[in-house]
């Protein structure tokens, strides 16, 4: 089997804990190199048996033995290094959010298209089979006509000193960090784009939103709503409310914390409950899917154009909480 040769830009925690182990587990992937500006690449490479290390990102991108790169850098750096990677003909898996706004994401996608490389924004949770099962339940008509999709994505941020999540200049804030998951979920479940958004946020002394509550308005009166935060207990779930029942997904965004066992609760109008468990190594599935898109030309589950649409909704949410008004979502 031909394998996609990966390079990692930075030794970020999410790379060490999730993505690097997933690349190692994936059947169509090979971990080739890692780069760090802090000098920590060697230590991480030794831990994971990575053959090559670099002290600059440019050096890694110029390595002809690398086919694809994973970019887990702070949010404000995604655009620069995605475009530079595309210019070096590297396929790109970029951490969410793709950038700081939809216009930047458009530029990133354009650079990737012009250079003939594949671009994917992580959203790894979507690859867990529980989400496919949710869509099957909806399509089967088990909960009737969908009227509301509601999401919660929160955690309590520890180690705040110097954290990019608390700096406006680096793309900090709960909407960028976890609200983007909820936006993605609502759009994917409904298969629709919202017309407008409204909401409110709690800001800290540095004018960074620590928590936000949003309403997304869709056609035909369908609603999406979500709460996100970095100042409350970890709660990562979504539910779909229909005319005949409700689907609850309590392990939505980090099923790997439950040994990759997803959980779905289906509640009918009479209060009868049915529970289903679904297993899937979403981290490995995500890496293998990316590889198949590059190596076999498979259609991506979440394409780059959808990343632009997701950012348009995020842009509107940020404007809404800052202005205290309802904001129309850009359609073009």
Secondary structure, DSSP 8 states (H G I E B T S, - for coil): ---EEEEEES--HHIIIIIHHHHHH-TTEEEEEEE-SSS-HHHHHHHHT-SEEESSHHHHHT-TT--EEEE-S-GGGHHHHHHHHHHTT-EEEE-SSSSSSHHHHHHHHHHHHHTT--EEE--GGGGSHHHHHHHHHHHTTTT-SEEEEEEEEEEE----TT-GGG-GGGT-SHIIIIIHHHHHHHHHHHT---SEEEEEEEE-TTS-EEEEEEEEE-GGG-EEEEEEESEEEEEEEEEEEESSEEEEETT-S-GGGGTTEEEEEEEETT--EEEEEEE--HHHHHHHHHHHHHHS----SS-HHHHHHHHHHHHHHHHHHHHTS-EE----
